[in-house]
Amino acid sequence: MPEFTYEIVESIGVLSENPKGWTKELNLISWNGREPKYDIREWAPDHEKMGKGVTLSKDEMAALQEAVKNLK
């Protein structure tokens, strides 16, 4: 598997935590030195391990915000 780097530029919020201490978080992350994107995924307590997640551009995040506003 190819190496990659990441930097959590901004921790926006913790959405949940499981009994083992892993947290599902919304963060702004720079992957491989690129422009930061919004990211939702599970993280180990030390942020050294991560689960699969979803990465969103600024436009995609705006669309998600609008969709959430329209929930009934």
CHARMM internal coordinates of N, CA and C (Angstrom, degrees):
IC EDIT
DIST 1 N 1 CA 1.4558
DIST 1 CA 1 C 1.5266
ANGL 1 N 1 CA 1 C 108.52
DIST 1 C 2 N 1.3376
ANGL 1 CA 1 C 2 N 117.66
DIHE 1 N 1 CA 1 C 2 N 133.48
DIST 2 N 2 CA 1.4633
ANGL 1 C 2 N 2 CA 120.15
DIHE 1 CA 1 C 2 N 2 CA -177.86
DIST 2 CA 2 C 1.5252
ANGL 2 N 2 CA 2 C 112.10
DIHE 1 C 2 N 2 CA 2 C -66.21
DIST 2 C 3 N 1.3225
ANGL 2 CA 2 C 3 N 115.14
DIHE 2 N 2 CA 2 C 3 N 149.14
DIST 3 N 3 CA 1.4628
ANGL 2 C 3 N 3 CA 120.52
DIHE 2 CA 2 C 3 N 3 CA 177.01
DIST 3 CA 3 C 1.5252
ANGL 3 N 3 CA 3 C 109.70
DIHE 2 C 3 N 3 CA 3 C -72.91
DIST 3 C 4 N 1.3204
ANGL 3 CA 3 C 4 N 116.39
DIHE 3 N 3 CA 3 C 4 N 149.46
DIST 4 N 4 CA 1.4545
ANGL 3 C 4 N 4 CA 120.76
DIHE 3 CA 3 C 4 N 4 CA 174.13
DIST 4 CA 4 C 1.5217
ANGL 4 N 4 CA 4 C 107.80
DIHE 3 C 4 N 4 CA 4 C -145.97
DIST 4 C 5 N 1.3184
ANGL 4 CA 4 C 5 N 115.53
DIHE 4 N 4 CA 4 C 5 N 159.37
DIST 5 N 5 CA 1.4561
ANGL 4 C 5 N 5 CA 120.85
DIHE 4 CA 4 C 5 N 5 CA 177.65
DIST 5 CA 5 C 1.5134
ANGL 5 N 5 CA 5 C 108.86
DIHE 4 C 5 N 5 CA 5 C -121.36
DIST 5 C 6 N 1.3050
ANGL 5 CA 5 C 6 N 115.12
DIHE 5 N 5 CA 5 C 6 N 157.03
DIST 6 N 6 CA 1.4607
ANGL 5 C 6 N 6 CA 119.97
DIHE 5 CA 5 C 6 N 6 CA 175.88
DIST 6 CA 6 C 1.5151
ANGL 6 N 6 CA 6 C 109.20
DIHE 5 C 6 N 6 CA 6 C -148.49
DIST 6 C 7 N 1.3147
ANGL 6 CA 6 C 7 N 114.93
DIHE 6 N 6 CA 6 C 7 N 151.50
DIST 7 N 7 CA 1.4550
ANGL 6 C 7 N 7 CA 121.67
DIHE 6 CA 6 C 7 N 7 CA 174.36
DIST 7 CA 7 C 1.5132
ANGL 7 N 7 CA 7 C 107.27
DIHE 6 C 7 N 7 CA 7 C -135.59
DIST 7 C 8 N 1.3181
ANGL 7 CA 7 C 8 N 116.28
DIHE 7 N 7 CA 7 C 8 N 123.26
DIST 8 N 8 CA 1.4618
ANGL 7 C 8 N 8 CA 120.09
DIHE 7 CA 7 C 8 N 8 CA 174.85
DIST 8 CA 8 C 1.5306
ANGL 8 N 8 CA 8 C 106.20
DIHE 7 C 8 N 8 CA 8 C -78.24
DIST 8 C 9 N 1.3234
ANGL 8 CA 8 C 9 N 115.56
DIHE 8 N 8 CA 8 C 9 N 105.47
DIST 9 N 9 CA 1.4622
ANGL 8 C 9 N 9 CA 122.37
DIHE 8 CA 8 C 9 N 9 CA -176.48
DIST 9 CA 9 C 1.5233
ANGL 9 N 9 CA 9 C 110.30
DIHE 8 C 9 N 9 CA 9 C -76.94
DIST 9 C 10 N 1.3399
ANGL 9 CA 9 C 10 N 115.76
DIHE 9 N 9 CA 9 C 10 N -38.99
DIST 10 N 10 CA 1.4646
ANGL 9 C 10 N 10 CA 121.00
DIHE 9 CA 9 C 10 N 10 CA 179.81
DIST 10 CA 10 C 1.5187
ANGL 10 N 10 CA 10 C 109.33
DIHE 9 C 10 N 10 CA 10 C -149.36
DIST 10 C 11 N 1.3231
ANGL 10 CA 10 C 11 N 115.76
DIHE 10 N 10 CA 10 C 11 N 128.05
DIST 11 N 11 CA 1.4682
ANGL 10 C 11 N 11 CA 121.48
DIHE 10 CA 10 C 11 N 11 CA 173.21
DIST 11 CA 11 C 1.5225
ANGL 11 N 11 CA 11 C 106.76
DIHE 10 C 11 N 11 CA 11 C -89.31
DIST 11 C 12 N 1.3183
ANGL 11 CA 11 C 12 N 116.33
DIHE 11 N 11 CA 11 C 12 N 113.39
DIST 12 N 12 CA 1.4599
ANGL 11 C 12 N 12 CA 120.39
DIHE 11 CA 11 C 12 N 12 CA -175.20
DIST 12 CA 12 C 1.5253
ANGL 12 N 12 CA 12 C 111.23
DIHE 11 C 12 N 12 CA 12 C -89.68
DIST 12 C 13 N 1.3405
ANGL 12 CA 12 C 13 N 117.54
DIHE 12 N 12 CA 12 C 13 N -42.01
DIST 13 N 13 CA 1.4569
ANGL 12 C 13 N 13 CA 118.68
DIHE 12 CA 12 C 13 N 13 CA 179.05
DIST 13 CA 13 C 1.5073
ANGL 13 N 13 CA 13 C 113.66
DIHE 12 C 13 N 13 CA 13 C 179.76
DIST 13 C 14 N 1.3274
ANGL 13 CA 13 C 14 N 114.32
DIHE 13 N 13 CA 13 C 14 N 154.50
DIST 14 N 14 CA 1.4655
ANGL 13 C 14 N 14 CA 122.61
DIHE 13 CA 13 C 14 N 14 CA 174.44
DIST 14 CA 14 C 1.5186
ANGL 14 N 14 CA 14 C 107.13
DIHE 13 C 14 N 14 CA 14 C -95.79
DIST 14 C 15 N 1.3297
ANGL 14 CA 14 C 15 N 116.43
DIHE 14 N 14 CA 14 C 15 N 125.21
DIST 15 N 15 CA 1.4586
ANGL 14 C 15 N 15 CA 121.48
DIHE 14 CA 14 C 15 N 15 CA -178.24
DIST 15 CA 15 C 1.5213
ANGL 15 N 15 CA 15 C 112.08
DIHE 14 C 15 N 15 CA 15 C -89.69
DIST 15 C 16 N 1.3465
ANGL 15 CA 15 C 16 N 116.51
DIHE 15 N 15 CA 15 C 16 N -33.49
DIST 16 N 16 CA 1.4674
ANGL 15 C 16 N 16 CA 120.88
DIHE 15 CA 15 C 16 N 16 CA 178.40
DIST 16 CA 16 C 1.5240
ANGL 16 N 16 CA 16 C 109.04
DIHE 15 C 16 N 16 CA 16 C -165.19
DIST 16 C 17 N 1.3408
ANGL 16 CA 16 C 17 N 114.93
DIHE 16 N 16 CA 16 C 17 N 167.34
DIST 17 N 17 CA 1.4664
ANGL 16 C 17 N 17 CA 121.42
DIHE 16 CA 16 C 17 N 17 CA 176.30
DIST 17 CA 17 C 1.5167
ANGL 17 N 17 CA 17 C 108.54
DIHE 16 C 17 N 17 CA 17 C -139.84
DIST 17 C 18 N 1.3503
ANGL 17 CA 17 C 18 N 116.48
DIHE 17 N 17 CA 17 C 18 N 136.05
DIST 18 N 18 CA 1.4663
ANGL 17 C 18 N 18 CA 119.09
DIHE 17 CA 17 C 18 N 18 CA 178.52
DIST 18 CA 18 C 1.5287
ANGL 18 N 18 CA 18 C 109.90
DIHE 17 C 18 N 18 CA 18 C -95.04
DIST 18 C 19 N 1.3356
ANGL 18 CA 18 C 19 N 117.47
DIHE 18 N 18 CA 18 C 19 N 169.88
DIST 19 N 19 CA 1.4638
ANGL 18 C 19 N 19 CA 120.84
DIHE 18 CA 18 C 19 N 19 CA -176.96
DIST 19 CA 19 C 1.5342
ANGL 19 N 19 CA 19 C 114.80
DIHE 18 C 19 N 19 CA 19 C -59.04
DIST 19 C 20 N 1.3253
ANGL 19 CA 19 C 20 N 117.97
DIHE 19 N 19 CA 19 C 20 N -22.76
DIST 20 N 20 CA 1.4690
ANGL 19 C 20 N 20 CA 120.71
DIHE 19 CA 19 C 20 N 20 CA 179.31
DIST 20 CA 20 C 1.5240
ANGL 20 N 20 CA 20 C 112.63
DIHE 19 C 20 N 20 CA 20 C -86.48
DIST 20 C 21 N 1.3299
ANGL 20 CA 20 C 21 N 117.43
DIHE 20 N 20 CA 20 C 21 N 0.37
DIST 21 N 21 CA 1.4542
ANGL 20 C 21 N 21 CA 121.43
DIHE 20 CA 20 C 21 N 21 CA 177.65
DIST 21 CA 21 C 1.5110
ANGL 21 N 21 CA 21 C 115.73
DIHE 20 C 21 N 21 CA 21 C 93.65
DIST 21 C 22 N 1.3367
ANGL 21 CA 21 C 22 N 117.69
DIHE 21 N 21 CA 21 C 22 N -3.16
DIST 22 N 22 CA 1.4635
ANGL 21 C 22 N 22 CA 120.29
DIHE 21 CA 21 C 22 N 22 CA 176.23
DIST 22 CA 22 C 1.5251
ANGL 22 N 22 CA 22 C 108.39
DIHE 21 C 22 N 22 CA 22 C -71.25
DIST 22 C 23 N 1.3190
ANGL 22 CA 22 C 23 N 116.46
DIHE 22 N 22 CA 22 C 23 N 140.97
DIST 23 N 23 CA 1.4521
ANGL 22 C 23 N 23 CA 120.98
DIHE 22 CA 22 C 23 N 23 CA -179.21
DIST 23 CA 23 C 1.5206
ANGL 23 N 23 CA 23 C 110.68
DIHE 22 C 23 N 23 CA 23 C -119.67
DIST 23 C 24 N 1.3251
ANGL 23 CA 23 C 24 N 115.70
DIHE 23 N 23 CA 23 C 24 N 141.69
DIST 24 N 24 CA 1.4643
ANGL 23 C 24 N 24 CA 121.41
DIHE 23 CA 23 C 24 N 24 CA 171.88
DIST 24 CA 24 C 1.5265
ANGL 24 N 24 CA 24 C 104.91
DIHE 23 C 24 N 24 CA 24 C -92.45
DIST 24 C 25 N 1.3366
ANGL 24 CA 24 C 25 N 116.28
DIHE 24 N 24 CA 24 C 25 N 122.98
DIST 25 N 25 CA 1.4556
ANGL 24 C 25 N 25 CA 120.98
DIHE 24 CA 24 C 25 N 25 CA -171.40
DIST 25 CA 25 C 1.5189
ANGL 25 N 25 CA 25 C 112.47
DIHE 24 C 25 N 25 CA 25 C -129.63
DIST 25 C 26 N 1.3265
ANGL 25 CA 25 C 26 N 114.25
DIHE 25 N 25 CA 25 C 26 N 153.55
DIST 26 N 26 CA 1.4576
ANGL 25 C 26 N 26 CA 122.22
DIHE 25 CA 25 C 26 N 26 CA 168.52
DIST 26 CA 26 C 1.5177
ANGL 26 N 26 CA 26 C 106.14
DIHE 25 C 26 N 26 CA 26 C -107.72
DIST 26 C 27 N 1.3242
ANGL 26 CA 26 C 27 N 116.41
DIHE 26 N 26 CA 26 C 27 N 118.89
DIST 27 N 27 CA 1.4616
ANGL 26 C 27 N 27 CA 122.61
DIHE 26 CA 26 C 27 N 27 CA -178.13
DIST 27 CA 27 C 1.5191
ANGL 27 N 27 CA 27 C 109.82
DIHE 26 C 27 N 27 CA 27 C -134.44
DIST 27 C 28 N 1.3171
ANGL 27 CA 27 C 28 N 115.02
DIHE 27 N 27 CA 27 C 28 N 162.30
DIST 28 N 28 CA 1.4555
ANGL 27 C 28 N 28 CA 122.56
DIHE 27 CA 27 C 28 N 28 CA 169.17
DIST 28 CA 28 C 1.5206
ANGL 28 N 28 CA 28 C 105.07
DIHE 27 C 28 N 28 CA 28 C -102.91
DIST 28 C 29 N 1.3499
ANGL 28 CA 28 C 29 N 117.07
DIHE 28 N 28 CA 28 C 29 N 116.61
DIST 29 N 29 CA 1.4640
ANGL 28 C 29 N 29 CA 121.74
DIHE 28 CA 28 C 29 N 29 CA -171.49
DIST 29 CA 29 C 1.5198
ANGL 29 N 29 CA 29 C 110.81
DIHE 28 C 29 N 29 CA 29 C -126.29
DIST 29 C 30 N 1.3335
ANGL 29 CA 29 C 30 N 114.84
DIHE 29 N 29 CA 29 C 30 N 137.03
DIST 30 N 30 CA 1.4603
ANGL 29 C 30 N 30 CA 121.60
DIHE 29 CA 29 C 30 N 30 CA 171.50
DIST 30 CA 30 C 1.5258
ANGL 30 N 30 CA 30 C 107.07
DIHE 29 C 30 N 30 CA 30 C -97.03
DIST 30 C 31 N 1.3277
ANGL 30 CA 30 C 31 N 116.35
DIHE 30 N 30 CA 30 C 31 N 117.35
DIST 31 N 31 CA 1.4637
ANGL 30 C 31 N 31 CA 122.46
DIHE 30 CA 30 C 31 N 31 CA 178.09
DIST 31 CA 31 C 1.5242
ANGL 31 N 31 CA 31 C 109.04
DIHE 30 C 31 N 31 CA 31 C -98.01
DIST 31 C 32 N 1.3204
ANGL 31 CA 31 C 32 N 116.67
DIHE 31 N 31 CA 31 C 32 N 125.76
DIST 32 N 32 CA 1.4713
ANGL 31 C 32 N 32 CA 122.19
DIHE 31 CA 31 C 32 N 32 CA 177.82
DIST 32 CA 32 C 1.5286
ANGL 32 N 32 CA 32 C 112.94
DIHE 31 C 32 N 32 CA 32 C 52.75
DIST 32 C 33 N 1.3406
ANGL 32 CA 32 C 33 N 116.20
DIHE 32 N 32 CA 32 C 33 N 37.86
DIST 33 N 33 CA 1.4586
ANGL 32 C 33 N 33 CA 121.23
DIHE 32 CA 32 C 33 N 33 CA 176.18
DIST 33 CA 33 C 1.5129
ANGL 33 N 33 CA 33 C 115.16
DIHE 32 C 33 N 33 CA 33 C 75.39
DIST 33 C 34 N 1.3220
ANGL 33 CA 33 C 34 N 117.28
DIHE 33 N 33 CA 33 C 34 N 7.74
DIST 34 N 34 CA 1.4725
ANGL 33 C 34 N 34 CA 120.88
DIHE 33 CA 33 C 34 N 34 CA -179.25
DIST 34 CA 34 C 1.5259
ANGL 34 N 34 CA 34 C 110.65
DIHE 33 C 34 N 34 CA 34 C -83.68
DIST 34 C 35 N 1.3318
ANGL 34 CA 34 C 35 N 114.57
DIHE 34 N 34 CA 34 C 35 N 174.80
DIST 35 N 35 CA 1.4627
ANGL 34 C 35 N 35 CA 120.85
DIHE 34 CA 34 C 35 N 35 CA 177.34
DIST 35 CA 35 C 1.5357
ANGL 35 N 35 CA 35 C 109.36
DIHE 34 C 35 N 35 CA 35 C -56.91
DIST 35 C 36 N 1.3319
ANGL 35 CA 35 C 36 N 117.04
DIHE 35 N 35 CA 35 C 36 N 135.54
DIST 36 N 36 CA 1.4727
ANGL 35 C 36 N 36 CA 119.42
DIHE 35 CA 35 C 36 N 36 CA -178.60
DIST 36 CA 36 C 1.5302
ANGL 36 N 36 CA 36 C 112.10
DIHE 35 C 36 N 36 CA 36 C -61.43
DIST 36 C 37 N 1.3426
ANGL 36 CA 36 C 37 N 114.63
DIHE 36 N 36 CA 36 C 37 N 145.72
DIST 37 N 37 CA 1.4636
ANGL 36 C 37 N 37 CA 122.36
DIHE 36 CA 36 C 37 N 37 CA 175.87
DIST 37 CA 37 C 1.5158
ANGL 37 N 37 CA 37 C 108.68
DIHE 36 C 37 N 37 CA 37 C -129.99
DIST 37 C 38 N 1.3235
ANGL 37 CA 37 C 38 N 115.76
DIHE 37 N 37 CA 37 C 38 N 158.20
DIST 38 N 38 CA 1.4598
ANGL 37 C 38 N 38 CA 120.90
DIHE 37 CA 37 C 38 N 38 CA 175.94
DIST 38 CA 38 C 1.5170
ANGL 38 N 38 CA 38 C 108.46
DIHE 37 C 38 N 38 CA 38 C -73.16
DIST 38 C 39 N 1.3179
ANGL 38 CA 38 C 39 N 115.63
DIHE 38 N 38 CA 38 C 39 N 142.30
DIST 39 N 39 CA 1.4590
ANGL 38 C 39 N 39 CA 120.23
DIHE 38 CA 38 C 39 N 39 CA -172.46
DIST 39 CA 39 C 1.5235
ANGL 39 N 39 CA 39 C 109.31
DIHE 38 C 39 N 39 CA 39 C -143.61
DIST 39 C 40 N 1.3301
ANGL 39 CA 39 C 40 N 116.13
DIHE 39 N 39 CA 39 C 40 N 131.74
DIST 40 N 40 CA 1.4698
ANGL 39 C 40 N 40 CA 122.42
DIHE 39 CA 39 C 40 N 40 CA 174.74
DIST 40 CA 40 C 1.5158
ANGL 40 N 40 CA 40 C 106.95
DIHE 39 C 40 N 40 CA 40 C -119.55
DIST 40 C 41 N 1.3476
ANGL 40 CA 40 C 41 N 117.22
DIHE 40 N 40 CA 40 C 41 N 120.01
DIST 41 N 41 CA 1.4654
ANGL 40 C 41 N 41 CA 121.29
DIHE 40 CA 40 C 41 N 41 CA 178.37
DIST 41 CA 41 C 1.5303
ANGL 41 N 41 CA 41 C 109.23
DIHE 40 C 41 N 41 CA 41 C -164.97
DIST 41 C 42 N 1.3400
ANGL 41 CA 41 C 42 N 115.36
DIHE 41 N 41 CA 41 C 42 N 168.94
DIST 42 N 42 CA 1.4596
ANGL 41 C 42 N 42 CA 121.27
DIHE 41 CA 41 C 42 N 42 CA 176.53
DIST 42 CA 42 C 1.5152
ANGL 42 N 42 CA 42 C 109.32
DIHE 41 C 42 N 42 CA 42 C -90.19
DIST 42 C 43 N 1.3307
ANGL 42 CA 42 C 43 N 115.01
DIHE 42 N 42 CA 42 C 43 N 142.10
DIST 43 N 43 CA 1.4635
ANGL 42 C 43 N 43 CA 122.80
DIHE 42 CA 42 C 43 N 43 CA -179.56
DIST 43 CA 43 C 1.5197
ANGL 43 N 43 CA 43 C 110.73
DIHE 42 C 43 N 43 CA 43 C -128.36
DIST 43 C 44 N 1.3269
ANGL 43 CA 43 C 44 N 115.79
DIHE 43 N 43 CA 43 C 44 N 142.77
DIST 44 N 44 CA 1.4629
ANGL 43 C 44 N 44 CA 121.14
DIHE 43 CA 43 C 44 N 44 CA 171.00
DIST 44 CA 44 C 1.5341
ANGL 44 N 44 CA 44 C 107.48
DIHE 43 C 44 N 44 CA 44 C -67.37
DIST 44 C 45 N 1.3331
ANGL 44 CA 44 C 45 N 117.06
DIHE 44 N 44 CA 44 C 45 N 159.99
DIST 45 N 45 CA 1.4649
ANGL 44 C 45 N 45 CA 119.60
DIHE 44 CA 44 C 45 N 45 CA -177.67
DIST 45 CA 45 C 1.5326
ANGL 45 N 45 CA 45 C 114.45
DIHE 44 C 45 N 45 CA 45 C -54.04
DIST 45 C 46 N 1.3141
ANGL 45 CA 45 C 46 N 118.85
DIHE 45 N 45 CA 45 C 46 N -30.96
DIST 46 N 46 CA 1.4670
ANGL 45 C 46 N 46 CA 121.87
DIHE 45 CA 45 C 46 N 46 CA -177.95
DIST 46 CA 46 C 1.5368
ANGL 46 N 46 CA 46 C 113.24
DIHE 45 C 46 N 46 CA 46 C -94.42
DIST 46 C 47 N 1.3186
ANGL 46 CA 46 C 47 N 117.56
DIHE 46 N 46 CA 46 C 47 N 2.19
DIST 47 N 47 CA 1.4693
ANGL 46 C 47 N 47 CA 124.39
DIHE 46 CA 46 C 47 N 47 CA -176.71
DIST 47 CA 47 C 1.5317
ANGL 47 N 47 CA 47 C 112.94
DIHE 46 C 47 N 47 CA 47 C 59.74
DIST 47 C 48 N 1.3178
ANGL 47 CA 47 C 48 N 117.83
DIHE 47 N 47 CA 47 C 48 N 20.62
DIST 48 N 48 CA 1.4638
ANGL 47 C 48 N 48 CA 121.26
DIHE 47 CA 47 C 48 N 48 CA 177.03
DIST 48 CA 48 C 1.5274
ANGL 48 N 48 CA 48 C 111.71
DIHE 47 C 48 N 48 CA 48 C -89.53
DIST 48 C 49 N 1.3209
ANGL 48 CA 48 C 49 N 116.78
DIHE 48 N 48 CA 48 C 49 N -23.57
DIST 49 N 49 CA 1.4642
ANGL 48 C 49 N 49 CA 121.92
DIHE 48 CA 48 C 49 N 49 CA 177.52
DIST 49 CA 49 C 1.5159
ANGL 49 N 49 CA 49 C 108.02
DIHE 48 C 49 N 49 CA 49 C -123.02
DIST 49 C 50 N 1.3504
ANGL 49 CA 49 C 50 N 114.26
DIHE 49 N 49 CA 49 C 50 N 150.05
DIST 50 N 50 CA 1.4579
ANGL 49 C 50 N 50 CA 119.30
DIHE 49 CA 49 C 50 N 50 CA -179.40
DIST 50 CA 50 C 1.5153
ANGL 50 N 50 CA 50 C 110.20
DIHE 49 C 50 N 50 CA 50 C -142.35
DIST 50 C 51 N 1.3184
ANGL 50 CA 50 C 51 N 115.58
DIHE 50 N 50 CA 50 C 51 N 156.62
DIST 51 N 51 CA 1.4490
ANGL 50 C 51 N 51 CA 121.54
DIHE 50 CA 50 C 51 N 51 CA 173.68
DIST 51 CA 51 C 1.5195
ANGL 51 N 51 CA 51 C 109.49
DIHE 50 C 51 N 51 CA 51 C -95.67
DIST 51 C 52 N 1.3228
ANGL 51 CA 51 C 52 N 114.93
DIHE 51 N 51 CA 51 C 52 N -179.58
DIST 52 N 52 CA 1.4621
ANGL 51 C 52 N 52 CA 119.73
DIHE 51 CA 51 C 52 N 52 CA 176.05
DIST 52 CA 52 C 1.5203
ANGL 52 N 52 CA 52 C 108.76
DIHE 51 C 52 N 52 CA 52 C -68.04
DIST 52 C 53 N 1.3124
ANGL 52 CA 52 C 53 N 115.24
DIHE 52 N 52 CA 52 C 53 N 149.36
DIST 53 N 53 CA 1.4482
ANGL 52 C 53 N 53 CA 118.33
DIHE 52 CA 52 C 53 N 53 CA -177.30
DIST 53 CA 53 C 1.5108
ANGL 53 N 53 CA 53 C 112.59
DIHE 52 C 53 N 53 CA 53 C -148.63
DIST 53 C 54 N 1.3089
ANGL 53 CA 53 C 54 N 114.38
DIHE 53 N 53 CA 53 C 54 N -169.64
DIST 54 N 54 CA 1.4560
ANGL 53 C 54 N 54 CA 123.05
DIHE 53 CA 53 C 54 N 54 CA 179.84
DIST 54 CA 54 C 1.5255
ANGL 54 N 54 CA 54 C 107.58
DIHE 53 C 54 N 54 CA 54 C -124.81
DIST 54 C 55 N 1.3258
ANGL 54 CA 54 C 55 N 116.14
DIHE 54 N 54 CA 54 C 55 N 130.19
DIST 55 N 55 CA 1.4630
ANGL 54 C 55 N 55 CA 122.09
DIHE 54 CA 54 C 55 N 55 CA 177.89
DIST 55 CA 55 C 1.5217
ANGL 55 N 55 CA 55 C 108.05
DIHE 54 C 55 N 55 CA 55 C -112.55
DIST 55 C 56 N 1.3337
ANGL 55 CA 55 C 56 N 115.56
DIHE 55 N 55 CA 55 C 56 N 132.65
DIST 56 N 56 CA 1.4637
ANGL 55 C 56 N 56 CA 121.41
DIHE 55 CA 55 C 56 N 56 CA -175.11
DIST 56 CA 56 C 1.5230
ANGL 56 N 56 CA 56 C 111.26
DIHE 55 C 56 N 56 CA 56 C -125.88
DIST 56 C 57 N 1.3284
ANGL 56 CA 56 C 57 N 115.83
DIHE 56 N 56 CA 56 C 57 N 138.03
DIST 57 N 57 CA 1.4620
ANGL 56 C 57 N 57 CA 120.61
DIHE 56 CA 56 C 57 N 57 CA 172.71
DIST 57 CA 57 C 1.5353
ANGL 57 N 57 CA 57 C 108.35
DIHE 56 C 57 N 57 CA 57 C -72.45
DIST 57 C 58 N 1.3250
ANGL 57 CA 57 C 58 N 115.90
DIHE 57 N 57 CA 57 C 58 N 172.61
DIST 58 N 58 CA 1.4645
ANGL 57 C 58 N 58 CA 120.39
DIHE 57 CA 57 C 58 N 58 CA 178.27
DIST 58 CA 58 C 1.5333
ANGL 58 N 58 CA 58 C 110.45
DIHE 57 C 58 N 58 CA 58 C -59.79
DIST 58 C 59 N 1.3440
ANGL 58 CA 58 C 59 N 116.83
DIHE 58 N 58 CA 58 C 59 N -42.37
DIST 59 N 59 CA 1.4650
ANGL 58 C 59 N 59 CA 120.75
DIHE 58 CA 58 C 59 N 59 CA 179.61
DIST 59 CA 59 C 1.5246
ANGL 59 N 59 CA 59 C 111.63
DIHE 58 C 59 N 59 CA 59 C -65.70
DIST 59 C 60 N 1.3316
ANGL 59 CA 59 C 60 N 116.82
DIHE 59 N 59 CA 59 C 60 N -41.10
DIST 60 N 60 CA 1.4633
ANGL 59 C 60 N 60 CA 120.57
DIHE 59 CA 59 C 60 N 60 CA 178.05
DIST 60 CA 60 C 1.5280
ANGL 60 N 60 CA 60 C 111.05
DIHE 59 C 60 N 60 CA 60 C -65.23
DIST 60 C 61 N 1.3329
ANGL 60 CA 60 C 61 N 117.21
DIHE 60 N 60 CA 60 C 61 N -37.20
DIST 61 N 61 CA 1.4649
ANGL 60 C 61 N 61 CA 120.57
DIHE 60 CA 60 C 61 N 61 CA 178.29
DIST 61 CA 61 C 1.5259
ANGL 61 N 61 CA 61 C 110.14
DIHE 60 C 61 N 61 CA 61 C -66.38
DIST 61 C 62 N 1.3205
ANGL 61 CA 61 C 62 N 116.99
DIHE 61 N 61 CA 61 C 62 N -40.00
DIST 62 N 62 CA 1.4643
ANGL 61 C 62 N 62 CA 120.54
DIHE 61 CA 61 C 62 N 62 CA 177.19
DIST 62 CA 62 C 1.5270
ANGL 62 N 62 CA 62 C 110.31
DIHE 61 C 62 N 62 CA 62 C -62.44
DIST 62 C 63 N 1.3268
ANGL 62 CA 62 C 63 N 117.65
DIHE 62 N 62 CA 62 C 63 N -40.90
DIST 63 N 63 CA 1.4662
ANGL 62 C 63 N 63 CA 121.38
DIHE 62 CA 62 C 63 N 63 CA 178.18
DIST 63 CA 63 C 1.5217
ANGL 63 N 63 CA 63 C 110.55
DIHE 62 C 63 N 63 CA 63 C -65.50
DIST 63 C 64 N 1.3333
ANGL 63 CA 63 C 64 N 117.25
DIHE 63 N 63 CA 63 C 64 N -39.12
DIST 64 N 64 CA 1.4660
ANGL 63 C 64 N 64 CA 120.94
DIHE 63 CA 63 C 64 N 64 CA 177.27
DIST 64 CA 64 C 1.5238
ANGL 64 N 64 CA 64 C 110.57
DIHE 63 C 64 N 64 CA 64 C -64.35
DIST 64 C 65 N 1.3209
ANGL 64 CA 64 C 65 N 116.92
DIHE 64 N 64 CA 64 C 65 N -43.43
DIST 65 N 65 CA 1.4815
ANGL 64 C 65 N 65 CA 120.24
DIHE 64 CA 64 C 65 N 65 CA 177.98
DIST 65 CA 65 C 1.5236
ANGL 65 N 65 CA 65 C 110.50
DIHE 64 C 65 N 65 CA 65 C -58.67
DIST 65 C 66 N 1.3167
ANGL 65 CA 65 C 66 N 116.56
DIHE 65 N 65 CA 65 C 66 N -43.30
DIST 66 N 66 CA 1.4558
ANGL 65 C 66 N 66 CA 120.50
DIHE 65 CA 65 C 66 N 66 CA -179.92
DIST 66 CA 66 C 1.5310
ANGL 66 N 66 CA 66 C 110.58
DIHE 65 C 66 N 66 CA 66 C -64.94
DIST 66 C 67 N 1.3215
ANGL 66 CA 66 C 67 N 116.96
DIHE 66 N 66 CA 66 C 67 N -42.03
DIST 67 N 67 CA 1.4572
ANGL 66 C 67 N 67 CA 120.64
DIHE 66 CA 66 C 67 N 67 CA 179.05
DIST 67 CA 67 C 1.5317
ANGL 67 N 67 CA 67 C 111.21
DIHE 66 C 67 N 67 CA 67 C -63.11
DIST 67 C 68 N 1.3301
ANGL 67 CA 67 C 68 N 116.95
DIHE 67 N 67 CA 67 C 68 N -40.34
DIST 68 N 68 CA 1.4687
ANGL 67 C 68 N 68 CA 120.84
DIHE 67 CA 67 C 68 N 68 CA 179.81
DIST 68 CA 68 C 1.5277
ANGL 68 N 68 CA 68 C 109.94
DIHE 67 C 68 N 68 CA 68 C -66.70
DIST 68 C 69 N 1.3254
ANGL 68 CA 68 C 69 N 118.03
DIHE 68 N 68 CA 68 C 69 N -38.26
DIST 69 N 69 CA 1.4663
ANGL 68 C 69 N 69 CA 121.33
DIHE 68 CA 68 C 69 N 69 CA 177.82
DIST 69 CA 69 C 1.5229
ANGL 69 N 69 CA 69 C 111.43
DIHE 68 C 69 N 69 CA 69 C -59.35
DIST 69 C 70 N 1.3337
ANGL 69 CA 69 C 70 N 116.25
DIHE 69 N 69 CA 69 C 70 N -31.95
DIST 70 N 70 CA 1.4625
ANGL 69 C 70 N 70 CA 121.38
DIHE 69 CA 69 C 70 N 70 CA -176.06
DIST 70 CA 70 C 1.5246
ANGL 70 N 70 CA 70 C 113.27
DIHE 69 C 70 N 70 CA 70 C -88.60
DIST 70 C 71 N 1.3333
ANGL 70 CA 70 C 71 N 118.27
DIHE 70 N 70 CA 70 C 71 N 2.31
DIST 71 N 71 CA 1.4725
ANGL 70 C 71 N 71 CA 120.25
DIHE 70 CA 70 C 71 N 71 CA 176.91
DIST 71 CA 71 C 1.5255
ANGL 71 N 71 CA 71 C 110.23
DIHE 70 C 71 N 71 CA 71 C -63.15
DIST 71 C 72 N 1.3148
ANGL 71 CA 71 C 72 N 114.66
DIHE 71 N 71 CA 71 C 72 N 143.46
DIST 72 N 72 CA 1.4797
ANGL 71 C 72 N 72 CA 119.21
DIHE 71 CA 71 C 72 N 72 CA 179.00
DIST 72 CA 72 C 1.4945
ANGL 72 N 72 CA 72 C 110.43
DIHE 71 C 72 N 72 CA 72 C -113.27
END
COOR INIT
IC SEED 1 N 1 CA 1 C
IC BUILD
